[in-house]
């Protein structure tokens, strides 16, 4: 049983809906699962971009000019 879920409605172009249905068939999954995964990834990327934007001035001040340098603290 799924708890704490809400139903939303989205509009897709016919082409996008066909591509989604093909993917769902190939992966033997559901539209809902694919869309939830896509939204989850989208939100994670947006949050990372926001965090990066906040941290970038401090990193540049320390001479850390790439994401790899920030992660590795070099």
Secondary structure, 3 states (H helix, E strand, C coil): CCCCCCCCCCCCCHHHHHHHHHHHHHHCCCHHHHHHHHHHHHHHHHHHHHHHHHHHHHHHHCCCCCHHHHHHCC
